[in-house]
Amino acid sequence: LAEAGVTDVAVPRVYEALTTRRVLVSEWIDGRKLSECSTEEVRELVAIGQECFLVQLLQTGFFHSDPHPGNLMRPHDQSRARLVLIDFGL
């Protein structure tokens, strides 16, 4: 996503050496799922999420297939990103 100019979005790093066909091991990021955030917090992230998903669909062709509020997080440490995409599912 960074290569496509999307800022403020992070995706947990996958540890491929520990990942198997049945188990995905990825970086832990502390934060709150959007389903647990206030309406104001979610509103602050709408434009970031909208840009992120449009770039995924229209430019990169690699996209998160299950974007519900439980799979989107607001990280506690926002120095790296303001929105985190978890559980890509595909």
Residue pairs with C-beta under 8 A, 6 or more apart in sequence:
1 9
1 11
1 52
1 55
1 56
1 60
4 55
4 59
4 60
5 55
6 51
6 52
6 55
8 48
8 81
8 82
8 83
9 48
9 52
9 81
9 82
9 83
9 84
9 85
10 29
10 75
10 80
10 81
10 83
10 84
10 85
11 84
11 85
11 88
12 26
12 27
12 28
12 29
12 84
12 86
13 26
13 27
14 24
14 25
14 26
14 27
15 25
15 26
15 27
18 25
19 25
26 86
29 73
29 75
29 84
29 86
30 75
30 76
30 77
31 73
31 74
31 75
31 76
31 84
32 73
32 74
32 76
33 69
33 70
33 71
33 72
33 73
34 41
34 42
34 45
34 69
34 70
34 72
34 73
34 74
35 68
35 69
35 70
37 74
41 74
42 69
44 82
45 72
45 74
45 82
45 83
48 82
48 83
49 67
49 72
49 83
52 83
52 85
53 63
53 64
53 67
56 62
56 63
56 64
57 63
64 71
64 85
64 88
64 89
65 88
65 89
65 90
66 87
66 88
66 89
66 90
67 85
71 85
71 86
71 87
71 89
72 83
72 84
72 85
72 86
73 83
73 84
73 85
73 86
74 82
74 83
74 84
75 81
75 82
75 83
75 84
